[in-house]
């Protein structure tokens, strides 16, 4: 399959060390021979820290987003470093570059592209652009819940949800730079439009990337 994998920055850079980068690199390497892989990496807390400084300097939301994009590309460079020769050595700055780099038969790793697009939105647009078969969204929880599972022990996990239902769920969420905690509206609109199967799973455990392909875990978004 052709797979786009989005890895939240709050997962991969959470501990500010190399361990998650190394663990993900090993698993991505194991998938490389069977699948064509694209990875989009988020900015995490470092991006939010820089964005807050920019906002305090009255930089404007577009400039804040631009700062965040730079951080996502730094994280992408670290994952490329962990993958070594298995990854294309440059971080694509747009979707045309990502498609071009994929002709190398190596894993393509990128960060953000332009203001107002979260990592999830970039992954969804990229998936449509390269005609992917599957999107795997690795986040900090097990999938989509009816309420925050970190605050409410009785939160219910949806094993399946339609894109339309998710759009209702996201309708009142913030769209400021650095506030994309889960999916944003652009991401789910792209998933609905493209019809690409999408699975949300817990990325705190890198092995879940394999579990998504082999087992029924997380939340499957039905693009309707």
Buried (B, 14 or more C-beta within 10 A) or exposed (E): EBBBBBBBBBBBBBEEEEEBBBBBBEBBBEBBEEBBBBBBBBBBBBBBBBBBEBBEEEBEBEBBBBBBBEBBBBBBBBBBBBBEEBBBBBBBBEBEBBBEBBEEEBBBBBBBBBBEBBBBBBBBBBBBBBEBBBBBBBBBBBBBBEEEBEEEEEBEEBEEBBBEBBBEBBEEEEEEBBEBBBBBBBBBBBBBEBEBBBBBBBBBEBEBBEBBBEEEBBBBBBBE
